[in-house]
Amino acid sequence: MPLVTIEIAETVPVETRLAYADAVNAGLVEGLGMDAEDRFQVIHPLPADHLIADPHHLGGDRQDVVFVRILMVRMYDAATKERMYDAVARRLEALGVRPSDVFIAVTENGLEDWYPGARGARTP
């Protein structure tokens, strides 16, 4: 049940924003093997001057970056995360986002750091 934040330029149309969210979710399902219904996402459209990415870091050619932050439970090895990165980038590319414009960052924590609400109150 990752929590995904997508930050993009406010000039991106609403329909495209939602398509990006669908693509990211599909990439997580494909790459991590998670359930499609484990979808928790926040989309932040921001003024273009609020999105700063070095255009040539690591040899890139960045222009219109789509930032994807994924907060998830620590349970995936490096190879699984790499498959997820590839799946998300490929699905965004199908929507016209250049792979060099996809920036994904993962933060991991433990299961004890989550309260999804539906399980009711936890006991110590």
Backbone as ProteinMPNN parsed JSONL, in Angstrom:
{"seq_chain_A": "MPLVTIEIAETVPVETRLAYADAVNAGLVEGLGMDAEDRFQVIHPLPADHLIADPHHLGGDRQDVVFVRILMVRMYDAATKERMYDAVARRLEALGVRPSDVFIAVTENGLEDWYPGARGARTP", "coords_chain_A": {"N_chain_A": [[0.839, -1.176, 0.0], [1.621, 1.466, -1.062], [2.129, 5.025, -0.626], [1.71, 7.475, -2.874], [3.055, 10.386, -4.271], [2.633, 12.715, -6.764], [4.211, 15.147, -8.518], [3.795, 17.772, -10.659], [3.892, 20.103, -13.423], [1.574, 22.788, -13.303], [0.436, 23.368, -15.709], [-0.12, 21.048, -16.987], [-2.809, 19.289, -18.271], [-5.84, 18.356, -16.485], [-6.941, 15.822, -17.177], [-4.699, 14.552, -18.21], [-3.047, 14.526, -15.982], [-4.455, 12.709, -14.389], [-4.218, 10.462, -16.001], [-1.463, 10.084, -15.821], [-1.328, 9.372, -13.112], [-2.755, 6.956, -13.212], [-0.94, 5.503, -14.803], [1.338, 5.41, -13.166], [0.328, 3.915, -11.016], [-0.247, 1.502, -12.362], [2.347, 0.799, -13.077], [3.447, 0.3, -10.549], [1.922, -1.894, -9.789], [2.686, -3.736, -11.751], [5.542, -3.772, -11.429], [6.072, -4.167, -8.649], [4.294, -6.091, -7.941], [2.044, -5.568, -6.493], [-1.393, -5.221, -5.322], [-3.823, -3.846, -7.505], [-5.815, -2.355, -6.33], [-4.68, -1.276, -4.106], [-4.303, 1.568, -3.921], [-3.188, 4.703, -3.331], [-2.888, 7.968, -3.768], [-1.566, 11.255, -4.308], [-1.855, 14.157, -6.131], [0.089, 16.844, -7.035], [-0.201, 19.688, -8.648], [1.958, 22.189, -9.718], [3.319, 25.554, -9.993], [5.425, 26.063, -12.805], [7.934, 27.177, -12.212], [8.382, 26.246, -9.706], [9.27, 23.722, -9.844], [12.208, 22.286, -9.958], [14.886, 20.925, -11.628], [18.024, 19.718, -12.313], [19.016, 20.063, -15.587], [20.89, 18.401, -16.824], [21.935, 16.506, -15.116], [23.665, 13.548, -14.337], [23.998, 13.03, -17.034], [21.571, 13.484, -18.228], [18.725, 14.812, -20.075], [16.721, 16.79, -19.25], [13.479, 18.259, -19.315], [10.608, 18.672, -18.87], [9.889, 17.708, -16.056], [8.439, 14.979, -14.324], [7.808, 14.404, -11.137], [7.913, 11.706, -8.952], [7.102, 10.545, -5.907], [7.45, 7.924, -3.68], [6.232, 6.446, -0.897], [6.729, 3.704, 1.053], [6.377, 0.43, 2.592], [9.254, -1.16, 3.836], [10.208, -3.762, 2.067], [10.963, -4.731, -0.347], [13.42, -5.93, -2.606], [16.414, -4.648, -4.24], [16.412, -5.323, -6.984], [13.696, -5.759, -7.513], [12.665, -3.211, -7.045], [13.966, -1.869, -9.109], [12.713, -3.032, -11.328], [10.192, -1.954, -10.918], [10.727, 0.812, -11.228], [11.418, 0.838, -13.949], [8.998, -0.079, -15.08], [7.165, 1.951, -14.341], [8.327, 4.201, -15.623], [8.209, 3.347, -18.299], [5.436, 3.151, -18.71], [4.661, 5.8, -18.309], [6.058, 6.923, -20.392], [4.598, 5.958, -22.546], [2.536, 7.703, -22.476], [3.612, 9.981, -23.381], [5.599, 11.131, -21.828], [8.933, 11.775, -21.601], [11.521, 9.406, -20.894], [13.768, 10.543, -19.624], [12.614, 12.583, -18.273], [11.355, 11.568, -16.106], [11.368, 11.281, -12.686], [11.96, 9.437, -9.958], [11.591, 8.815, -6.533], [12.081, 6.813, -3.726], [10.966, 6.242, -0.448], [11.341, 4.347, 2.417], [9.781, 2.569, 5.131], [8.725, 0.962, 8.226], [6.106, -1.508, 8.762], [4.843, -0.873, 11.101], [4.733, 1.836, 11.026], [2.512, 2.76, 9.768], [-0.893, 3.694, 9.545], [-3.692, 2.74, 8.24], [-6.366, 3.272, 8.68], [-8.727, 1.662, 8.064], [-8.481, -0.656, 9.551], [-9.169, -0.17, 12.11], [-8.645, 0.8, 15.563], [-5.342, 0.382, 16.741], [-3.734, -1.922, 18.913], [-1.348, -1.742, 21.555]], "CA_chain_A": [[0.0, 0.0, 0.0], [2.43, 2.688, -1.111], [1.52, 6.34, -0.745], [2.402, 8.082, -4.007], [2.856, 11.804, -4.536], [3.072, 13.072, -8.111], [4.33, 16.6, -8.635], [3.927, 18.127, -12.068], [3.557, 21.491, -13.739], [0.135, 23.06, -13.309], [-0.019, 23.476, -17.099], [-0.54, 19.72, -17.448], [-4.271, 19.197, -18.124], [-6.347, 17.44, -15.452], [-7.072, 14.468, -17.73], [-3.349, 14.007, -18.332], [-2.602, 14.248, -14.611], [-5.09, 11.457, -13.962], [-3.6, 9.392, -16.789], [-0.162, 9.835, -15.195], [-1.589, 8.633, -11.875], [-3.076, 5.582, -13.627], [0.29, 4.874, -15.285], [2.189, 5.131, -12.011], [-0.27, 2.794, -10.296], [-0.035, 0.291, -13.165], [3.753, 0.452, -12.957], [3.646, -0.3, -9.229], [1.307, -3.219, -9.834], [3.562, -4.582, -12.564], [6.9, -3.897, -10.914], [6.134, -4.653, -7.271], [3.347, -7.182, -7.751], [1.012, -5.179, -5.516], [-2.768, -5.211, -5.804], [-4.208, -2.592, -8.165], [-6.702, -1.617, -5.439], [-3.877, -0.629, -3.056], [-3.972, 2.82, -4.596], [-3.277, 5.909, -2.53], [-2.093, 8.922, -4.53], [-1.82, 12.687, -4.196], [-1.276, 14.865, -7.264], [0.367, 18.252, -6.736], [0.183, 20.549, -9.773], [2.693, 23.337, -9.198], [3.85, 26.466, -11.007], [6.631, 25.498, -13.416], [9.147, 27.653, -11.55], [8.509, 25.545, -8.428], [9.819, 22.399, -10.148], [13.584, 22.525, -10.38], [15.664, 19.705, -11.834], [19.183, 19.983, -13.153], [18.682, 19.489, -16.897], [21.893, 17.485, -17.363], [22.467, 15.632, -14.063], [23.907, 12.162, -14.765], [23.912, 12.925, -18.484], [20.182, 13.579, -18.677], [18.244, 15.914, -20.904], [15.422, 17.022, -18.63], [12.744, 19.441, -19.751], [9.334, 18.764, -18.154], [10.023, 16.585, -15.129], [7.346, 14.446, -13.519], [8.391, 13.883, -9.903], [7.086, 10.671, -8.321], [7.628, 10.137, -4.601], [6.755, 6.721, -3.231], [6.467, 6.062, 0.486], [6.238, 2.325, 1.13], [6.959, -0.45, 3.599], [10.514, -1.778, 3.432], [10.022, -5.196, 1.852], [11.342, -5.059, -1.718], [14.854, -5.878, -2.862], [16.829, -3.668, -5.252], [15.991, -5.769, -8.322], [12.252, -5.53, -7.618], [12.468, -1.763, -7.195], [14.424, -1.518, -10.46], [11.609, -3.415, -12.235], [9.13, -0.969, -10.724], [11.156, 2.058, -11.88], [11.303, 0.633, -15.402], [7.58, -0.193, -15.437], [6.55, 3.281, -14.231], [8.87, 5.048, -16.699], [7.682, 2.865, -19.586], [4.015, 3.495, -18.812], [4.585, 7.253, -18.503], [6.535, 7.193, -21.755], [3.473, 5.673, -23.449], [1.663, 8.885, -22.427], [4.351, 11.113, -23.919], [6.628, 11.631, -20.92], [10.238, 11.227, -21.956], [12.135, 8.734, -19.746], [14.681, 11.441, -18.901], [11.793, 13.514, -17.5], [10.745, 10.839, -14.987], [12.24, 11.279, -11.512], [11.284, 8.647, -8.923], [12.299, 8.662, -5.266], [11.4, 5.912, -2.802], [11.278, 6.281, 0.978], [10.79, 3.133, 3.027], [9.67, 2.498, 6.577], [8.196, -0.319, 8.679], [4.655, -1.668, 8.813], [4.359, -0.206, 12.313], [4.672, 3.271, 10.755], [1.317, 3.029, 8.961], [-2.25, 3.519, 10.06], [-4.55, 2.937, 7.083], [-7.733, 3.635, 9.068], [-9.745, 0.639, 7.915], [-8.295, -1.751, 10.509], [-9.588, 0.241, 13.442], [-7.578, 1.199, 16.489], [-4.301, -0.625, 17.006], [-3.416, -2.134, 20.322], [0.108, -1.77, 21.737]], "C_chain_A": [[0.888, 1.245, 0.0], [1.56, 3.944, -1.135], [2.352, 7.087, -1.78], [2.038, 9.559, -4.106], [3.437, 12.1, -5.911], [3.065, 14.589, -8.199], [4.656, 16.943, -10.081], [3.555, 19.588, -12.253], [2.046, 21.661, -13.816], [-0.424, 23.226, -14.722], [-0.451, 22.136, -17.685], [-2.046, 19.596, -17.217], [-4.695, 18.132, -17.104], [-6.433, 16.008, -15.974], [-5.708, 13.792, -17.84], [-2.786, 13.68, -16.959], [-3.157, 12.912, -14.131], [-4.532, 10.268, -14.728], [-2.212, 9.058, -16.238], [-0.344, 9.02, -13.914], [-1.936, 7.179, -12.178], [-1.817, 4.831, -14.046], [1.214, 4.515, -14.129], [1.629, 3.936, -11.24], [-0.04, 1.484, -11.057], [1.425, -0.156, -13.105], [4.087, -0.174, -11.614], [3.077, -1.71, -9.192], [2.217, -4.181, -10.592], [4.908, -4.826, -11.885], [7.014, -4.495, -9.531], [5.229, -5.851, -7.024], [2.265, -6.855, -6.739], [-0.377, -5.226, -6.15], [-3.098, -3.851, -6.405], [-5.072, -1.725, -7.258], [-5.952, -0.937, -4.296], [-3.372, 0.715, -3.589], [-4.258, 4.011, -3.692], [-2.329, 6.925, -3.164], [-2.533, 10.353, -4.243], [-1.125, 13.335, -5.392], [-1.133, 16.332, -6.887], [0.736, 18.976, -8.026], [0.795, 21.837, -9.219], [3.091, 24.289, -10.324], [5.183, 25.909, -11.526], [7.907, 25.94, -12.714], [9.324, 27.071, -10.142], [9.093, 24.14, -8.608], [11.211, 22.595, -10.74], [14.306, 21.19, -10.464], [16.82, 20.05, -12.759], [18.966, 19.301, -14.508], [19.678, 18.449, -17.395], [22.511, 16.563, -16.314], [22.531, 14.193, -14.556], [23.725, 11.979, -16.273], [22.508, 13.029, -19.029], [19.935, 14.753, -19.6], [16.824, 16.215, -20.44], [14.798, 18.315, -19.109], [11.483, 19.658, -18.915], [9.234, 17.591, -17.185], [8.706, 16.265, -14.433], [8.016, 13.798, -12.304], [7.407, 12.889, -9.284], [7.776, 10.269, -7.026], [6.781, 8.98, -4.097], [7.187, 6.412, -1.805], [5.884, 4.666, 0.651], [6.963, 1.552, 2.218], [8.219, -1.094, 3.026], [10.294, -3.282, 3.301], [10.452, -5.647, 0.459], [12.847, -4.962, -1.893], [15.145, -4.912, -4.02], [16.356, -4.062, -6.647], [14.494, -5.536, -8.541], [11.968, -4.045, -7.805], [12.9, -1.304, -8.588], [13.355, -1.881, -11.496], [10.462, -2.409, -12.132], [9.488, 0.35, -11.396], [10.964, 1.952, -13.386], [9.841, 0.61, -15.839], [6.889, 1.168, -15.379], [7.027, 4.17, -15.38], [8.315, 4.637, -18.056], [6.218, 3.26, -19.764], [3.818, 5.009, -18.959], [5.054, 7.628, -19.907], [5.428, 6.951, -22.778], [2.484, 6.835, -23.498], [2.38, 10.144, -22.908], [5.392, 11.721, -23.001], [7.953, 10.966, -21.294], [10.865, 10.562, -20.732], [13.08, 9.638, -18.959], [13.928, 12.483, -18.078], [11.052, 12.833, -16.352], [11.765, 10.792, -13.849], [11.472, 10.597, -10.39], [12.173, 8.566, -7.691], [11.45, 7.801, -4.335], [11.896, 6.167, -1.388], [10.593, 5.078, 1.606], [10.748, 3.258, 4.547], [9.078, 1.143, 6.945], [6.68, -0.334, 8.718], [4.069, -0.94, 10.019], [4.224, 1.307, 12.13], [3.426, 3.68, 9.967], [0.047, 2.832, 9.774], [-3.2, 3.796, 8.897], [-6.016, 3.214, 7.419], [-8.716, 2.488, 9.068], [-9.631, -0.486, 8.935], [-8.762, -1.395, 11.909], [-8.396, 0.6, 14.303], [-6.606, 0.054, 16.711], [-4.116, -0.752, 18.507], [-1.909, -2.221, 20.453], [0.657, -3.177, 21.878]], "O_chain_A": [[0.896, 1.996, 0.975], [0.42, 3.925, -1.598], [3.548, 7.305, -1.589], [0.867, 9.931, -4.034], [4.591, 11.775, -6.189], [2.038, 15.232, -7.982], [5.645, 16.476, -10.648], [2.984, 20.222, -11.366], [1.334, 20.796, -14.326], [-1.641, 23.224, -14.904], [-1.071, 22.087, -18.747], [-2.514, 19.777, -16.093], [-3.995, 17.141, -16.893], [-6.035, 15.075, -15.276], [-5.584, 12.593, -17.59], [-2.117, 12.661, -16.791], [-2.443, 12.094, -13.551], [-4.387, 9.182, -14.168], [-1.825, 7.89, -16.193], [0.411, 8.08, -13.666], [-1.471, 6.271, -11.49], [-1.639, 3.665, -13.694], [1.808, 3.437, -14.117], [2.382, 3.042, -10.853], [0.321, 0.472, -10.456], [1.708, -1.354, -13.085], [4.917, -1.08, -11.541], [3.688, -2.616, -8.624], [2.485, -5.293, -10.136], [5.356, -5.968, -11.782], [7.947, -5.251, -9.256], [5.374, -6.548, -6.02], [1.637, -7.757, -6.186], [-0.508, -5.267, -7.373], [-2.695, -2.819, -5.869], [-5.072, -0.501, -7.39], [-6.526, -0.108, -3.59], [-2.168, 0.95, -3.688], [-5.404, 4.29, -3.338], [-1.11, 6.763, -3.104], [-3.703, 10.623, -3.973], [0.056, 13.088, -5.637], [-2.095, 16.98, -6.474], [1.884, 18.888, -8.462], [0.211, 22.489, -8.353], [3.189, 23.877, -11.48], [5.968, 25.351, -10.76], [8.862, 25.168, -12.624], [10.308, 27.372, -9.465], [9.375, 23.453, -7.626], [11.358, 23.019, -11.886], [14.338, 20.423, -9.501], [16.626, 20.6, -13.843], [18.754, 18.089, -14.563], [19.353, 17.682, -18.302], [23.513, 15.903, -16.592], [21.568, 13.681, -15.126], [23.345, 10.902, -16.732], [22.275, 12.693, -20.19], [20.819, 15.569, -19.864], [15.854, 15.934, -21.143], [15.475, 19.327, -19.287], [11.314, 20.721, -18.317], [8.567, 16.597, -17.471], [7.967, 17.156, -14.014], [8.699, 12.781, -12.425], [6.225, 13.189, -9.116], [8.881, 9.727, -7.036], [5.552, 9.049, -4.09], [8.36, 6.151, -1.541], [4.693, 4.455, 0.421], [8.019, 1.962, 2.7], [8.24, -1.52, 1.87], [10.205, -3.991, 4.303], [10.317, -6.823, 0.123], [13.48, -4.032, -1.393], [14.23, -4.428, -4.686], [15.937, -3.196, -7.417], [14.077, -5.159, -9.636], [11.132, -3.664, -8.625], [12.257, -0.436, -9.178], [13.118, -1.121, -12.435], [9.84, -2.058, -13.134], [8.646, 0.95, -12.064], [10.42, 2.856, -14.02], [9.485, 1.211, -16.853], [6.111, 1.505, -16.272], [6.215, 4.82, -16.038], [7.985, 5.495, -18.875], [5.81, 3.659, -20.855], [2.906, 5.449, -19.659], [4.51, 8.54, -20.53], [5.337, 7.671, -23.773], [1.692, 6.947, -24.435], [1.825, 11.241, -22.851], [6.01, 12.726, -23.352], [8.065, 9.74, -21.299], [10.757, 11.099, -19.63], [13.179, 9.505, -17.739], [14.534, 13.191, -17.274], [10.213, 13.455, -15.7], [12.888, 10.321, -14.031], [10.455, 11.111, -9.924], [13.366, 8.282, -7.795], [10.251, 8.032, -4.179], [13.098, 6.294, -1.155], [9.414, 4.82, 1.36], [11.56, 3.952, 5.159], [8.941, 0.271, 6.088], [6.044, 0.72, 8.708], [2.94, -0.451, 9.971], [3.661, 1.985, 12.99], [3.309, 4.831, 9.548], [-0.056, 1.912, 10.585], [-3.486, 4.954, 8.596], [-6.828, 3.376, 6.509], [-9.487, 2.36, 10.019], [-10.605, -1.205, 9.16], [-8.747, -2.243, 12.802], [-7.269, 0.691, 13.816], [-7.008, -1.101, 16.852], [-4.32, 0.199, 19.262], [-1.246, -2.727, 19.548], [1.864, -3.356, 22.037]]}, "name": "protein", "num_of_chains": 1, "seq": "MPLVTIEIAETVPVETRLAYADAVNAGLVEGLGMDAEDRFQVIHPLPADHLIADPHHLGGDRQDVVFVRILMVRMYDAATKERMYDAVARRLEALGVRPSDVFIAVTENGLEDWYPGARGARTP"}
